[in-house]
Amino acid sequence: MTTSDKNGTTATPSAALHHRAEGPASAPPLLLGPSLGTSLALWDGVAPELALSHRVVRWDLPGHGGSDAGLIGPGATVADLADLVLALADSLSLDRFAYAGVSLGGAVGLHLATHAPERVTSLAVVCSSAHFGARGPWEERAALARREGMAGIAEASPSRWFTPGFTVEALVDDVRGADPAGYAACCEALGAYDIRDLLPSVTAPTLVVAGREDPATPPAHSREIADAVPGATLVELPGAAHLAPAERPDEVTAALRAHLGGAPPSGMRVRREVLGDAHVARAQAGTTPFTARFQDFISRYAWGEIWTDPTLTRRERSMITLTALVAGGHHDELAMHVRAARRNGLTPEEIGAVLLQSAVYCGVPAANSAFAVAGRVLAEEEPAGS
């Protein structure tokens, strides 16, 4: 049985692709496909903001993340993967959907756009190709996975995926934990894939995104797609290698938003800028079906409408927020917004002045507790001796 929440994670049985659904159930659907070796976590930096305006469905390749390796077998093709994606869309009652995919996920999108054009409203092909080279190297990698497992492949993955000095350990762990049989079958699908002759038949509005430092699918591969697909738009991202959504999530999000045509609600961006990426990432990671609508409310209303109103500066809003939190005795929130106030340019002296002002109007005991909280946070934030 499949269960899902209006804004939360969808649990799927082992006979279907494992997926996560986010965003309002009534919003336009958007499917996000992963690259070989990764899971739906590849889209962690992009999906939450896209889910403000779309019903985002991320899925795992067979043998990756939560998907059963037995969904495909030796000699699998990209067509087999596309059929699984269509079956997933059917199970969610998605007759038509926008689609974006990375690498192998992008190849699946091109197959859908050429073989099931009536289902695809728009297409984004990210760090992918219409042809991934000769079969031989892919068959050799498939044989290596079946023979020796994933440890050696995982060790070599960062150099193919990221620019030097950058990595996302969780994604390396994904390939390390992938099922060798499922990974091998996906390699064989890549080796057999060549859709170059069909590119001119794509009718969906198409965005092609390339990482300028991508060694796996260099920009020339993306240019080939963009040149052949009628009306396609090409975006090249500097400082990005093969897994652009992980390495340059803001740039990928902006490109997808422009392509999808949705008004870009800036709430999530402002929330990150004020509270910090780490805090927002923890809040998103901790979202459950029960709390999903509240998280959506916070991003849309508090951060997308109130904090973006230009009537007050962020400095002024930080001062007001600190005072309100002192008055309410919300000490955990106060600690978070002391850090936010520093990001918004307030000095420790100015924060102290706000708390002193609050002592007059909110009460000395409340301000006393607030000074203790703020002192602890500022001591953590400031270099020794400041």
C-alpha positions as CSV (number, residue, x, y, z in Angstrom):
1,M,0.0,0.0,0.0
2,T,1.3,3.5,-0.9
3,T,0.8,6.2,1.8
4,S,1.5,9.9,1.4
5,D,0.9,13.2,3.1
6,K,-0.3,16.4,1.5
7,N,3.2,18.0,1.9
8,G,5.4,15.2,3.2
9,T,7.3,12.1,2.3
10,T,5.6,9.3,0.3
11,A,6.4,5.8,1.3
12,T,6.4,3.3,-1.6
13,P,6.3,-0.5,-1.7
14,S,9.4,-2.4,-2.9
15,A,7.8,-3.2,-6.3
16,A,7.9,0.5,-7.2
17,L,10.6,3.2,-7.4
18,H,11.3,4.6,-3.9
19,H,10.4,8.3,-4.0
20,R,9.8,11.4,-1.8
21,A,7.0,13.8,-2.6
22,E,7.1,17.4,-1.3
23,G,5.0,20.5,-1.8
24,P,1.3,21.1,-2.1
25,A,-0.6,18.2,-3.6
26,S,-2.5,20.7,-5.9
27,A,0.7,22.3,-7.3
28,P,2.0,21.4,-10.8
29,P,4.0,18.2,-10.6
30,L,7.8,18.1,-11.1
31,L,9.8,14.9,-11.2
32,L,13.5,14.9,-10.3
33,G,15.8,12.2,-11.5
34,P,19.2,11.3,-9.9
35,S,22.6,10.4,-11.4
36,L,24.2,7.0,-11.4
37,G,25.4,6.2,-7.9
38,T,23.4,8.8,-6.0
39,S,20.0,8.9,-4.3
40,L,17.2,11.4,-4.1
41,A,19.5,13.2,-1.6
42,L,21.2,14.7,-4.7
43,W,18.4,17.3,-4.8
44,D,18.5,18.2,-1.1
45,G,19.7,21.7,-1.9
46,V,17.2,22.4,-4.6
47,A,13.9,20.4,-4.0
48,P,12.7,22.3,-0.8
49,E,12.5,25.6,-2.6
50,L,11.1,24.2,-5.8
51,A,8.4,22.5,-3.6
52,L,7.1,26.0,-2.7
53,S,5.5,26.2,-6.1
54,H,5.5,22.6,-7.3
55,R,4.6,19.1,-6.2
56,V,8.1,17.8,-6.3
57,V,8.7,14.0,-6.6
58,R,12.3,12.8,-6.4
59,W,13.0,9.1,-7.1
60,D,15.8,6.6,-6.6
61,L,17.3,4.4,-9.3
62,P,17.0,0.7,-8.8
63,G,19.6,-0.5,-6.3
64,H,20.1,3.0,-5.1
65,G,18.7,4.7,-2.0
66,G,15.4,3.0,-1.1
67,S,14.7,1.4,-4.5
68,D,14.9,-2.4,-4.9
69,A,17.7,-3.6,-7.2
70,G,15.4,-6.2,-8.7
71,L,13.4,-3.6,-10.5
72,I,15.8,-4.0,-13.4
73,G,18.3,-6.8,-14.4
74,P,21.4,-7.4,-16.5
75,G,21.2,-5.7,-19.9
76,A,18.8,-3.0,-18.7
77,T,18.1,0.0,-20.8
78,V,17.2,3.6,-20.2
79,A,13.8,2.7,-21.7
80,D,13.3,0.3,-18.8
81,L,14.1,3.1,-16.3
82,A,11.7,5.4,-18.1
83,D,9.0,2.8,-17.9
84,L,9.5,2.7,-14.1
85,V,9.2,6.4,-13.9
86,L,6.0,6.4,-15.9
87,A,4.7,3.7,-13.6
88,L,5.5,5.9,-10.6
89,A,3.8,8.8,-12.2
90,D,0.7,6.7,-12.9
91,S,0.6,5.5,-9.3
92,L,0.6,9.1,-8.2
93,S,-2.1,10.0,-10.8
94,L,0.2,12.4,-12.6
95,D,-0.9,12.4,-16.2
96,R,1.4,15.2,-17.2
97,F,4.5,16.5,-15.4
98,A,7.6,18.6,-15.7
99,Y,10.8,16.7,-15.5
100,A,14.4,17.5,-14.5
101,G,17.2,14.9,-14.2
102,V,21.0,14.7,-13.7
103,S,23.2,12.5,-15.9
104,L,21.4,9.1,-16.1
105,G,18.3,10.9,-14.7
106,G,18.6,13.4,-17.5
107,A,18.9,10.6,-20.1
108,V,15.6,9.2,-18.7
109,G,14.1,12.6,-19.2
110,L,15.2,12.8,-22.9
111,H,13.8,9.3,-23.4
112,L,10.4,10.3,-21.9
113,A,10.4,13.5,-24.0
114,T,11.0,11.6,-27.2
115,H,8.9,8.4,-26.5
116,A,6.1,9.8,-24.3
117,P,5.9,13.5,-25.3
118,E,2.3,13.7,-24.3
119,R,3.3,13.2,-20.6
120,V,6.2,15.8,-20.4
121,T,5.2,19.5,-20.0
122,S,8.8,20.7,-19.8
123,L,12.2,19.2,-19.6
124,A,15.5,20.1,-17.9
125,V,18.6,18.0,-18.7
126,V,21.4,18.6,-16.1
127,C,25.0,17.6,-16.6
128,S,23.9,14.8,-19.0
129,S,24.4,13.6,-22.5
130,A,22.6,12.1,-25.5
131,H,25.3,9.4,-25.7
132,F,27.6,8.4,-22.9
133,G,30.4,6.8,-25.0
134,A,31.1,3.3,-26.1
135,R,29.6,0.2,-24.3
136,G,33.0,-1.3,-23.4
137,P,34.0,1.0,-20.4
138,W,30.4,0.8,-19.0
139,E,30.4,-3.0,-19.3
140,E,33.8,-3.1,-17.6
141,R,32.5,-1.0,-14.7
142,A,29.4,-3.1,-14.4
143,A,31.6,-6.3,-14.2
144,L,33.8,-4.6,-11.6
145,A,30.8,-3.8,-9.4
146,R,29.4,-7.3,-9.6
147,R,32.9,-8.8,-9.0
148,E,34.3,-6.5,-6.3
149,G,31.4,-4.5,-4.9
150,M,31.2,-0.7,-4.6
151,A,34.1,0.3,-2.4
152,G,36.6,1.0,-5.2
153,I,34.0,2.7,-7.3
154,A,33.0,4.9,-4.4
155,E,36.6,5.9,-3.8
156,A,36.9,7.1,-7.4
157,S,33.6,8.9,-7.5
158,P,34.5,12.4,-6.0
159,S,37.0,13.1,-8.8
160,R,34.3,12.5,-11.4
161,W,31.6,14.3,-9.5
162,F,33.0,17.4,-7.9
163,T,35.6,20.2,-8.5
164,P,38.9,19.8,-6.6
165,G,38.5,20.5,-2.9
166,F,34.7,20.0,-2.8
167,T,32.8,16.9,-1.9
168,V,29.5,15.8,-0.4
169,E,30.2,12.8,1.8
170,A,26.6,11.8,1.9
171,L,26.5,11.3,-1.8
172,V,29.8,9.3,-1.7
173,D,28.1,7.2,0.9
174,D,25.2,6.7,-1.5
175,V,27.4,5.0,-4.1
176,R,29.2,3.0,-1.4
177,G,25.9,1.7,-0.2
178,A,24.4,1.0,-3.6
179,D,23.5,-2.5,-4.6
180,P,26.2,-3.8,-7.0
181,A,23.7,-5.6,-9.2
182,G,21.4,-2.5,-9.5
183,Y,24.4,-0.2,-10.1
184,A,25.8,-2.6,-12.8
185,A,22.5,-2.8,-14.6
186,C,22.4,1.0,-14.6
187,C,25.9,1.1,-16.1
188,E,24.7,-1.2,-18.9
189,A,21.8,1.1,-19.5
190,L,24.2,4.0,-20.0
191,G,26.4,2.0,-22.3
192,A,23.5,1.1,-24.6
193,Y,22.1,4.6,-24.7
194,D,22.2,6.8,-27.8
195,I,19.4,9.2,-28.5
196,R,21.2,11.7,-30.7
197,D,19.1,11.0,-33.8
198,L,15.8,11.7,-31.8
199,L,16.8,15.0,-30.3
200,P,15.1,17.1,-33.0
201,S,11.8,15.4,-32.2
202,V,11.7,16.8,-28.6
203,T,8.7,19.2,-28.4
204,A,8.7,20.0,-24.7
205,P,10.3,23.3,-23.7
206,T,13.9,22.3,-22.8
207,L,16.6,23.6,-20.5
208,V,20.1,22.2,-20.7
209,V,22.4,22.8,-17.8
210,A,26.2,22.1,-18.0
211,G,28.9,22.3,-15.4
212,R,31.9,24.0,-17.0
213,E,34.3,21.7,-15.0
214,D,32.3,18.5,-15.6
215,P,34.8,15.7,-16.5
216,A,32.0,13.0,-16.9
217,T,29.8,14.9,-19.3
218,P,31.8,17.9,-20.5
219,P,29.9,21.0,-21.7
220,A,30.3,19.9,-25.3
221,H,27.7,17.1,-24.5
222,S,25.2,19.7,-23.3
223,R,25.8,21.9,-26.3
224,E,25.1,19.0,-28.6
225,I,21.7,18.5,-26.9
226,A,20.9,22.2,-26.9
227,D,21.9,22.6,-30.6
228,A,19.7,19.7,-31.7
229,V,16.5,20.2,-29.5
230,P,14.4,22.9,-31.1
231,G,14.3,26.1,-29.0
232,A,16.4,24.6,-26.2
233,T,18.1,27.0,-23.7
234,L,21.7,26.3,-22.5
235,V,23.0,27.4,-19.2
236,E,26.7,26.8,-18.3
237,L,27.6,27.0,-14.6
238,P,31.1,28.0,-13.7
239,G,32.6,26.2,-10.7
240,A,30.4,23.2,-11.2
241,A,31.4,19.7,-12.1
242,H,29.1,16.7,-12.7
243,L,26.7,16.9,-9.7
244,A,25.7,20.6,-10.1
245,P,22.6,20.4,-7.9
246,A,24.9,19.5,-5.0
247,E,27.8,21.8,-5.8
248,R,25.8,24.8,-7.0
249,P,22.3,24.4,-5.7
250,D,21.4,28.1,-5.8
251,E,22.4,28.5,-9.4
252,V,20.6,25.3,-10.4
253,T,17.5,26.4,-8.5
254,A,17.5,29.8,-10.2
255,A,17.8,28.2,-13.7
256,L,15.0,25.7,-13.0
257,R,12.7,28.4,-11.6
258,A,13.3,30.6,-14.7
259,H,12.6,27.6,-17.0
260,L,9.5,26.4,-15.1
261,G,8.1,29.9,-15.2
262,G,7.0,30.0,-11.6
263,A,7.3,33.2,-9.7
264,P,10.4,32.7,-7.6
265,P,9.3,33.0,-4.0
266,S,12.3,34.3,-2.2
267,G,11.3,33.0,1.2
268,M,13.6,30.0,1.4
269,R,16.5,32.1,0.1
270,V,16.0,34.8,2.7
271,R,15.5,32.2,5.4
272,R,18.9,30.7,4.5
273,E,20.6,34.1,4.4
274,V,19.2,35.2,7.8
275,L,19.3,31.9,9.8
276,G,22.2,30.2,7.9
277,D,22.3,27.2,5.6
278,A,23.0,24.7,8.4
279,H,19.9,25.7,10.5
280,V,17.6,25.6,7.5
281,A,19.1,22.2,6.4
282,R,18.4,20.8,9.8
283,A,14.8,22.1,9.8
284,Q,14.2,20.6,6.4
285,A,15.8,17.3,7.3
286,G,13.7,17.1,10.4
287,T,10.4,17.8,8.5
288,T,7.8,15.1,8.9
289,P,4.4,14.6,7.3
290,F,3.0,16.2,10.5
291,T,5.2,19.3,10.4
292,A,5.5,19.8,6.6
293,R,2.6,22.3,6.3
294,F,4.0,24.3,9.1
295,Q,7.5,24.5,7.5
296,D,5.8,25.5,4.2
297,F,3.9,28.2,6.1
298,I,7.1,29.6,7.7
299,S,8.9,29.8,4.4
300,R,6.0,31.4,2.5
301,Y,4.6,33.8,5.1
302,A,7.3,34.7,7.7
303,W,10.2,34.6,5.2
304,G,8.5,35.1,1.8
305,E,6.2,38.0,2.8
306,I,7.3,39.6,6.1
307,W,11.1,39.4,6.0
308,T,11.1,40.4,2.3
309,D,9.0,43.5,2.8
310,P,11.3,46.4,1.9
311,T,9.6,48.8,4.4
312,L,12.1,47.8,7.1
313,T,15.7,46.7,6.8
314,R,16.9,43.4,8.0
315,R,18.8,45.1,10.8
316,E,15.6,46.7,12.0
317,R,13.7,43.5,11.7
318,S,16.3,41.7,13.8
319,M,16.0,44.3,16.5
320,I,12.2,43.9,16.6
321,T,12.4,40.2,16.5
322,L,14.9,40.1,19.5
323,T,12.6,42.3,21.5
324,A,9.5,40.2,20.8
325,L,11.4,37.0,21.7
326,V,12.6,38.5,25.0
327,A,9.0,39.5,25.8
328,G,7.7,36.0,25.0
329,G,10.5,34.2,26.9
330,H,11.3,32.1,23.8
331,H,15.0,31.5,24.6
332,D,15.8,28.8,21.9
333,E,14.4,31.2,19.2
334,L,16.3,34.1,20.9
335,A,19.6,32.3,20.6
336,M,18.9,31.5,16.9
337,H,18.0,35.2,16.2
338,V,21.0,36.5,18.1
339,R,23.1,34.6,15.5
340,A,20.8,36.0,12.7
341,A,21.2,39.5,14.0
342,R,25.0,39.2,13.7
343,R,24.5,38.0,10.1
344,N,22.2,41.1,9.5
345,G,25.0,43.4,10.6
346,L,24.3,44.1,14.3
347,T,27.3,44.4,16.5
348,P,27.4,42.8,20.0
349,E,27.0,46.3,21.4
350,E,23.9,47.0,19.4
351,I,22.4,43.6,20.5
352,G,23.2,44.6,24.1
353,A,21.4,47.9,23.6
354,V,18.3,46.1,22.2
355,L,18.2,43.8,25.3
356,L,18.7,46.8,27.6
357,Q,15.8,48.6,26.0
358,S,13.7,45.4,26.4
359,A,14.4,45.5,30.1
360,V,12.4,48.7,30.4
361,Y,9.4,47.5,28.4
362,C,9.5,43.7,28.9
363,G,10.8,43.5,32.4
364,V,14.1,43.1,34.1
365,P,13.8,39.3,34.7
366,A,13.0,38.7,31.0
367,A,16.0,40.8,30.0
368,N,18.2,39.1,32.6
369,S,17.5,35.7,31.0
370,A,18.0,37.2,27.5
371,F,21.4,38.6,28.4
372,A,22.4,35.2,29.6
373,V,21.3,33.6,26.3
374,A,22.9,36.3,24.1
375,G,26.1,36.3,26.1
376,R,26.5,32.5,25.6
377,V,25.8,32.8,21.8
378,L,28.1,35.8,21.3
379,A,30.9,34.0,23.2
380,E,30.5,31.1,20.8
381,E,30.4,33.3,17.7
382,E,33.2,35.7,18.4
383,P,36.9,34.9,18.2
384,A,38.8,34.6,21.5
385,G,39.9,38.0,22.8
386,S,37.3,40.1,20.9
